[in-house]
Amino acid sequence: MRAMSAQSCFHCGEKVAPADLDPPRYPVSYRQQVQATCCAGCQAVAQTILAAGLDSYYTQRDKPAERAAPLPDELLQQMQLYDAPELQASFVKAEPGEVREAALILEGISCAACIWLNERQIGRLPGVLAVSINYTSHRARVRWDNRRVQLSQILAAVAAIGYRAHPYDAERQDALHQQERRRALTRLWVAGLSMMQVMMLAYPVYVAEPGEISATWLGLLNWGSLLLTLPVVLYACQTFHQGFWRDLRRRRVGMDAPVVIGVWAAFLASCLATMTGRGEVYFDSVSMFVFLLLGGRYLEGMARRKAGAAAESLVKLIPAFAHRLDNYPASRQSQETPVASLKLADILLVKPGEPYPADAEVLEGQGSADEALLTGEARPVVKTVGDAVIGGAINLDAPLIVRVSHLGQETRLAAIVRLLDQALAEKPALAQLADRIAGWFVLALLLVAAAAYLFWHWHDPAHALPITVAVLVISCPCALSLATPAALTAATGRLARAGLLVTRGHALETLAKVSDVVFDKTGTLTFGQPRLLATLAFDTQRETELQALAALLEAASEHPIALALRTASAPAELAVSDYRNYPGGGVEAAVGGQCLRLGRPDFVAEFCAAPQPAALADWQAEHTVVCLASEQAWLGAFALGDQIKPDAQALLAALPGLRTHVLSGDALGPVQAVAQQLGIAELRAAALPADKLAYVQALQAEGRRVLMVGDGINDAPVLAAADVSVAVGGGAEAAQAAGDLVLVGNLAVLAEGWRVAAQTQRIIRQNLLWALGYNLVALPLALVGWVTPWLASLGMAGSSLLVVLNAIRLAGPSRQVQKQRE
Amino acid sequence: MESLYLLIPLSVLIAGIIGVLFWWAGRDGQFDDLEGPGHRILHDDDTPPQDPS
């Protein structure tokens, strides 16, 4: 039956190797039709989902699932460990009657249907009492009856449908963040509610002629307002009080000073007026003022927290479990141990491909480590006895026995995470400038207000307090301090909806000033998943045999070319040993007793004694060519092609006036083909990670501002070095951590990002000009006593509102963009 | 007009009650996930629950 609609995997959407298609090698039966999947992992997952009656997942999802790797037995063994009560103590809440509750973090969630699927799957287990998954944070709360179901069974059930669940220690920072967010929201709400109610009570006074309302009613209205404003001043203003106090102790005057002084002066003056029955009240101004300020701060905090997600992905580099050798060197028996309970000087076994669980020293073995993320060194670093390894780096080729030297907060990774947190908290230069100006402005303002009070106290004591309050309120630089964050928040929100996440404060500012755009080719401009296009045999071997050999050699590599060779053919059934990976070159291994190399022609030529065959010279020059050879003879060559993303064309058309470059580790032919097709003038082929870095630095030395767009781990150093960088999502987590922006939508969104960045700069400038201009005009008016405090607060609020509304223009057309995307 | 003696304190009291309600809702985690419920309602489960035991 030919029921397959396309040649993509029914579960994960990846291409199914032609060899596995007809008849399907991994079939699943969905609504009476046979569908093909790409691998045994996806097949198992799809069968589990369908057997559980959850087939509507496939109709409701809007993104294909991640490719499901079959579960290694070790992982199942690790899951069993989570049942141990002493390990559960750190993250499971035990309730009477064997009821347990735990927080789990889920990996692999990409859409709402995933959430639904996981909730059903966990909820189906007998003994599970309740489960709920947070859509934004991907955290699940599960309650279960420990007599009927074990935690490991819950984890295994999630794994069976292709996701990963890790227990998650709620004591960590997130709990703190959440509490902070809740408190901020409550404060904002208290101020908002009070503002509305006070305004209702203040309204009659605004519309009535003077003397129309009798003193009794006026007093009642004022007392009501006072009661309603009390929680605003005492509770909602706490953040300002804390900031003011912090600044005072450091002998500085910050933005919080005029806020606190203005709020208290206006509040106390109003209280006095209420109690004596004489003078004006400004309760409405106080609560509105506080509400507007808190609203701005809340939005700013939300945007910053979203950006913080990148830092969290770094923490996940440390595995949950380590193989501890308890009786080393007497015995090599390893014991699965949670990393949290490791101690200094513990002896660990680290298998190839695993991350080091902590900073450690090598005791036995020789291999190499990938430390690209941690040190910026993209090439593998050789590790022998006595060398230090960094926790979170990946052990590449050989098992190592190491002794733990640093743990937890002492490790290099922890230090990097702290650095990243700092970078995230840094403010853009324009905002810093505004803060500095505002600081001086505030000091001058306080002096001016004091002088005004003294002056009027001499001349007209009855008006001294109202005028001083008016001066403080009308010229409070909150429009100035809102100008930048409001615009940045609006722009960040709009871009996030379109699929471009801003993770660094300076990103939008720098993006607007970019003169050059440098693209990585593979995975950025192209799909990054090359397919095998042609095979050339030099020897007597058949093409299929060569492909099987290549698939075998690449079996352990995650490089895109390796994936292409793997999906093209089933690996040959021969023994492989002495496997070595040369990033940027290829792989080497002994197959059936013969040493073979597979990789770039120049890499293979270094090793093969025979001269390069003439047939290779011009063969498939526009594609990537990978050669296979033994030490004595060239065996064959494979041409692998990659497709240009359709949105790459749209992106380049939408970036007028910018110089574009393309960099790639690939050979000249394919890079040229892509550059020509997209109209990119400058290109650099066969570039190693260090060459890419040098290229970008050379551009910067010419005084150009470089935007780097890349996706791989090897791009991480370049991304960090560029003036501003975009990591293309779905790429390596390391690259995402190094990018100033992370692109999760299609490439064309980047052009919008560039336009929005320019627009943001314009709007920030308008806002700053307006705020300064307003203060310069309003201050003299207040000083001469032409402005009553209520008019002043109206002016202040109006000015802030104008700034915010101007900023909101940035968020405007997002809905249309979203519709276009859909 | 005398009704204002009742209405104004009443409005203050109601505002206070709303404030406490909100504080309680916030503490209870009602605002922790503002996106999920909107999606969840679309994934209504039509199939009768299978009794697994």
Contacts between the chains, C-beta under 8 A, distances in Angstrom:
chain1	res1	chain2	res2	distance
A	53	B	47	5.9
A	53	B	50	6.6
A	56	B	43	7.8
A	60	B	42	7.7
A	60	B	43	6.1
A	112	B	36	8.0
A	112	B	39	3.6
A	112	B	40	7.5
A	112	B	42	7.3
A	112	B	43	6.9
A	113	B	43	6.9
A	115	B	36	6.8
A	115	B	39	6.9
A	115	B	40	7.2
A	116	B	39	7.9
A	116	B	40	7.0
A	116	B	43	4.0
A	120	B	45	7.3
A	124	B	50	7.4
A	124	B	52	5.9
A	125	B	52	7.3
A	126	B	52	5.0
A	126	B	53	4.8
A	133	B	36	7.2
A	134	B	32	6.6
A	134	B	33	4.5
A	134	B	36	6.1
A	135	B	33	5.6
A	135	B	35	4.6
A	135	B	36	3.2
A	135	B	39	6.1
A	135	B	40	7.9
A	136	B	33	5.9
A	136	B	34	7.5
A	136	B	35	5.5
A	136	B	36	7.1
A	137	B	33	7.6
A	178	B	32	6.7
A	182	B	26	5.0
A	182	B	27	6.7
A	182	B	29	8.0
A	182	B	31	7.2
A	182	B	32	7.7
A	185	B	26	5.7
A	185	B	31	5.8
A	186	B	22	6.9
A	186	B	23	5.5
A	186	B	26	4.8
A	186	B	27	8.0
A	189	B	19	7.6
A	189	B	22	5.2
A	189	B	26	7.5
A	190	B	19	5.8
A	190	B	22	7.8
A	190	B	23	7.9
A	193	B	15	5.9
A	193	B	18	6.1
A	193	B	19	5.7
A	193	B	22	7.4
A	194	B	15	7.1
A	194	B	19	8.0
A	197	B	11	6.5
A	197	B	12	7.3
A	197	B	15	4.5
A	200	B	11	7.2
A	201	B	8	7.0
A	201	B	11	7.7
A	217	B	1	7.4
A	217	B	4	6.5
A	220	B	4	6.5
A	220	B	5	7.1
A	220	B	8	5.5
A	221	B	8	6.8
A	224	B	8	4.7
A	224	B	9	7.2
A	224	B	11	7.1
A	224	B	12	5.2
A	227	B	12	5.3
A	228	B	12	5.9
A	228	B	15	6.1
A	231	B	19	6.9
